[in-house]
């Protein structure tokens, strides 16, 4: 009798276990349509015009103009010029002219095609400056992970410049070789304090006559609190960077030629612009994907050895 009950209990356990396995096997089958429907509903909500209408109304109420989509925006920042880029566009672009020309938008960049297609999405704020400046990047330490910068490009480490105070705890500053004194002139203590207080969560790039704030994710949204933060940041930075209008590259003469390093340049010869070696930061090869590929090949080789040898 005990043996019979034990056998029945075992059979019931096996049947129950099989039933649980069958249910678990159907979870991916059920989850996939649910995820697909969720993504479809989200896409339809974004395309039905409600989002665009609300952002357009917000832009008009705050003296901005609105563009739902701009193909390949002509902007010099690093997120707009990716190697191997097949297409790019900005969406929900809110902009204004005036004393402090500003653009706030979301940007999508598509690199490659087919199975090798990769989509990169960023939010950005673009402030137009009154004079071209050297290419300077502030890598926000807050959004880095595993010691790896969130920037879309890898910058040569020799260009990193340490600043005073606790600025280095918030940003890693990169400037072109030979422009260290210029970076110190631009980033005075009051400027550094304003960037720490208002923009510590953004990666920042100064290139040509633009200052960009970058974020991974959308910035032009329906979130009123985010807009309040962005407009407050724009106002705070715009007030401070106006003093940068006085900067001139002493390496240039009135005709645009670069003066020899260390040469005294008379005031009448100075003009707006940046010498060629100060216009773009040097980049380095990103070895992470190469190391990852080598490790994957090594693991695959060991697996083949275990299976066939």
ABEGO torsion letter per residue (X at the ends): XAAAAAAAAAAAAAAAAAAAAAAAAAAAAAAAAAAAAAAAAAAAAAAAGAAAAAAAAAAAAAGBBBBABBBGBBBABAAABBBGBABBBBBGBBBBBEABBBBBBBBBBBBEBEAABBBBBBBBBBBBBABBBBBBBBBBAAABBGGBBABABBBBAAABBBBBEAAAAABBBBBBBGAAAAAAAABBAAAAAAAAAAAAABBBBBBEABBBBBBBEBABBABAAAAAAAAAAAAAAAAAAAAAAABBBAABBAAGBBBBBGBBBBAAABBBEBBAAAABBBBBBBAAAAAAAAAAAAAAAAAAAAAAX
